[in-house]
Amino acid sequence: MMEEQAVINIRNVNYRYESDYVLKNINLSIPKGSFIGLVGPNGSGKSTLLKIILGLLKVQEGEIDLFGTPQQKFKEWERIGFVSQKANSFNTGFPATVSEVVMGGLAKKIGLFRRPGQKEKEAVEKAVKAVGMESFLKRNIGDLSGGQQQRVFIARAIVSQPSILILDEPTVGVDSQNVESFYRMLTYLNKELQMTLLLVTHDIGTITDKVTHVACLNKYLHFHGSMKQFIKLDEQQLSDLYGHGIRLLDHHHDH
Amino acid sequence: MIIITIIERETIMIEAILTYEFLQNAFLSGIIIGVIAPLLGAFIVVRRLSLIADALSHVALSGIAAGLFLGQAVPALSAINPLYFGMLFSVGGSLLIERLRSVYKHYQELAIPIIMSGGIGVGVIFISLADGFTTDLFSYLFGSVSAVSRGDLLAIIVISILVIVTIFLLYKELFILSFDEEYAKASGIPAKAVHFAFIILTALVIAVSMRIVGVLLVSALMTLPVAAAMRITKGFTQTIWLSVFFGEVSVLAGLVSAFYLDLAPGGTIVVTSILILLAVIVWKKERD
């Protein structure tokens, strides 16, 4: 039953650069409709795991199913939305408007050698509206703030109406004021639009009250389960997961 | 008095264009190149590949030199337009650059000096073999108003159609590849194939453009109009249109002044585009 409902199912995945393993024996299934936080310190293999899921790195050992199809045979990449770490992958001087950037998210769906029409323009406007950026459609992406840019990238990722949205450290470079409203938007996508979310972060404290599931990664998958189970872990177990004190509890004791 | 002279000159030039085939060839080629060089250049600039254009133009030169030499050495080959050798070498060079970029993953820019010096090295050897510089070679280096043949024009037209059709059909793929390469790959579009098509087109455009602007300045016509347009446009489509407009103005102004002043058009075209660039920078500063 669980198998059927998993949007992504990872079994026995190992990955190494040269002879150093960065991922070992990873088993992870992401249930449909969940909001899962994949946490781990820097260098824990989070980004590598994401790249493997997205097909940017080849699976060396183990298997990955996407929507029940083995990854090697999977063709419907438009069902997976991806928001990368902004800082890494785009140059802010690029002369592109918000609507041009978001239209990029439809390229695969439209298909090779074809050009977007009215239907696609409307889809772009709808996605931009869903992230609250409709008044910026004709603005250059480089003229926006970090938080606004990240919203535009979410719009690009959801414009093809994917079933799952994968976010790699999406709030890096977004000021704390906007982080809250950013997470409110994610909750909206998850609850109202029934989108499965996989959020990768090194900072577990900020997501504990937002996600439904947690996976703790540091080369091995140390914990994988619902938030309810996670909260029940005691200090000692948490410390074993992370190897040092973490900020999980701070957040809850704030109130 | 001055006005009459200008009108006379206008008439002289238009009459000359109508009379002389070589001028028709030069102006038609120039008008076409004024469109395709900045069109492709817009993608080259935003992908930070401007220097690759430079490297490829030098490889194209070695192809031209090889063509001129072979034409001398083997009479049967003298019927082949050296431009085709230039295209062949340029495409070969682009494939080598790609190969080198994957060999030196962390020092991708190394591919550029390797290919550029290789291009010049091979070029110099063929030039020496062909008994040094000739007027022919000079025209390839700096462009020419008088040396463009019907065959050159034909090659330019064919390549331009290929470029425009490909960019029209692959626009959205080229756009996301330029904007965000990782995302392009993750989104499942055939990024490698699109990049391959792009790099081949670049090589071909460089080879045909140098007939008018010359080897040494061909990359300028691909980058300067774009550099100017980027300062003042909103969005990528606008950037492309304005780049083409600036490119066209540069080529026409450059060719006309080259005709009157008896100069190599490469120089006048590039100086015009630099003037446009400066004007745009100053205007933008004043406005803000």
Chai-1 contact restraints between the chains, C-beta under 6 A:
chainA,res_idxA,chainB,res_idxB,connection_type,confidence,min_distance_angstrom,max_distance_angstrom,comment,restraint_id
A,L54,B,A186,contact,1.0,0.0,6.0,A-B,restraint_1
A,L56,B,K185,contact,1.0,0.0,6.0,A-B,restraint_2
A,L56,B,A186,contact,1.0,0.0,6.0,A-B,restraint_3
A,W77,B,G188,contact,1.0,0.0,6.0,A-B,restraint_4
A,F82,B,A186,contact,1.0,0.0,6.0,A-B,restraint_5
A,S84,B,E182,contact,1.0,0.0,6.0,A-B,restraint_6
A,S89,B,D180,contact,1.0,0.0,6.0,A-B,restraint_7
A,S89,B,E182,contact,1.0,0.0,6.0,A-B,restraint_8
A,F90,B,D180,contact,1.0,0.0,6.0,A-B,restraint_9
A,F94,B,V46,contact,1.0,0.0,6.0,A-B,restraint_10
A,F94,B,F179,contact,1.0,0.0,6.0,A-B,restraint_11
A,P95,B,M230,contact,1.0,0.0,6.0,A-B,restraint_12
A,P95,B,T233,contact,1.0,0.0,6.0,A-B,restraint_13
A,P95,B,F236,contact,1.0,0.0,6.0,A-B,restraint_14
A,P95,B,T239,contact,1.0,0.0,6.0,A-B,restraint_15
A,A96,B,F179,contact,1.0,0.0,6.0,A-B,restraint_16
A,A96,B,G235,contact,1.0,0.0,6.0,A-B,restraint_17
A,A96,B,F236,contact,1.0,0.0,6.0,A-B,restraint_18
A,T97,B,K234,contact,1.0,0.0,6.0,A-B,restraint_19
A,T97,B,G235,contact,1.0,0.0,6.0,A-B,restraint_20
A,E100,B,G235,contact,1.0,0.0,6.0,A-B,restraint_21
A,E100,B,F236,contact,1.0,0.0,6.0,A-B,restraint_22
A,G104,B,I176,contact,1.0,0.0,6.0,A-B,restraint_23
A,A107,B,K172,contact,1.0,0.0,6.0,A-B,restraint_24
A,A107,B,E173,contact,1.0,0.0,6.0,A-B,restraint_25
A,A107,B,I176,contact,1.0,0.0,6.0,A-B,restraint_26
A,A107,B,I189,contact,1.0,0.0,6.0,A-B,restraint_27
A,K108,B,S187,contact,1.0,0.0,6.0,A-B,restraint_28
A,K108,B,G188,contact,1.0,0.0,6.0,A-B,restraint_29
A,K108,B,I189,contact,1.0,0.0,6.0,A-B,restraint_30
A,F113,B,L169,contact,1.0,0.0,6.0,A-B,restraint_31
A,N140,B,K234,contact,1.0,0.0,6.0,A-B,restraint_32
